[in-house]
Amino acid sequence: MSEVVESPVPMPAKRRVAQLVMLAVAVLIVMGAYANVGMAMNGEVPSGMLTYGLGLGGLMLAAYLVLAKFAPWADPLILPLVTLINGLGCVMIFRLEPVMAGASSNSQIMWTALGVVMFSVTLVVLRDHRMLQRLTYTAGAVGLVLLAIPAVLPGSLSEVQGAKIWIRIGGFSIQPGEFAKLALVVFFAGYLVAKRDVLALAGRRLLFIDLPRARDLGPILVTWGLSLLVLVFEKDLGTSLLLFGTFIAMIYIATQRTSWVLIGVLLFVGGAFVAGQLFDHVGARFSAWLDPGSPIFYGNAPVCLEDPPGDPLCSKSYQIMQGLFGFGAGGILGTGLAQGHPELIPLSFSDFIFAATGEELGLTGLMALLMMYALLVERGLRTSIAARDPYSKLLSGGLSFILAWQVFIIVGGVTNLIPLTGLVTPFMSQGGSALLANWILIALLVRMSDSARKPPPQAIQNEGMTQVFQR
């Protein structure tokens, strides 16, 4: 009887070279932007430019080598796109360093390095993403605990600018909600794969829509209630909207029922409206959105916007106005890197880095940046379509959506399309928690992309050396 030996199919050499060339181009673009900022600010190329370039290039080369070893068939565009976005974020933070309270561009580079380490560790440890399906309820419990910790901590350890979303001990701080979103997406994917047949059953028909059965509304009502608890007790509209929106998108992917999307939209809008009427901090966000140029009232006390006294709720409206002025000053082509005045925008290095970028790169630069995000999301969705099993489709679709949804929420907030939420721009804003979580997200997408794009293993029959393909 002949023995069959499986051997992996190697990735074509041309694809490896193309990916390496794209990484090199991304690093060169970042270095050109870094030199541009230094010339505009000080009239000379930054003294640490060579060190910065070698450091960034070395980091991404290490990430490429890990990817080539442990996920050789992964989509070749994902890592170069993330490198370019992350690198441009570091450049903008270097440019904004004079107005950054207690932070520096060096710390952002260190967080980027740690993010690449987490990316590499995830690829090395997680050889098969489907093992996460066995941890469905464990991931759900971990996600809930991470969400709840800031709410139960005293304000001195968890509250920053009105939102209780941090854990601060001494000089160390972390935002657990950034990691909770990953754990909850893993839980949503596993749960919906198991329950999708039940959730896809139709109940009564209303007009042209088949409504779900009343007994099947439990999961969406529980998730809705959780999002409202986050909104009310942690004053975190961003995470609330992010998690509930992601669940609605994933339940739609699982069931293909438009009725779930309509029910989810009605639930969230209704819940947000009621919360806005009952809680001042929620109502203030909507007041700032509807009319950012006029004073906001908290109870019977008006707040002056011309000279913000430091009240976190007051400053939200002031931020919106300054951000919109920055977009207007940038126009189509922008003022040029380090030639605008983004320092006039509060938190221009974190929540409003998109507005600061818009002032100096203009509408053209912002469209290019959004196109990079769109390509990154498109590659994730393509992975979802190509995945061979339902769990992989749901998990990659959910991770891709959460990235796209986060970009929409922050861009919509700073342009006043939707109420300001306090989320940060992925891979660009200053801070470590979001950056680490997003690099882990990319590692998960890369792992699933490798699994979806890998050809069937090649079987070599020892007797006669006849090659066959296992399907």
KAJODA-V623421 format. One record per helix or strand of 3 or more residues. SS is the DSSP state (a for helix, b for strand). FROM is the first residue (numbers start at 1). TO is the last residue. If there is no record, write none. Layout:
SS,FROM,TO + SS,FROM,TO
//
This chain:
b,4,7 + a,13,42 + a,49,70 + a,76,95 + a,97,99 + a,105,125 + a,129,152 + a,155,158 + b,167,169 + b,172,174 + a,177,199 + b,202,206 + b,209,212 + a,214,216 + a,218,233 + a,237,255 + a,258,278 + a,280,290 + b,296,298 + b,301,303 + a,312,330 + a,342,344 + a,353,386 + a,390,414 + a,433,453 + b,458,461 + a,463,465 + b,467,469
//
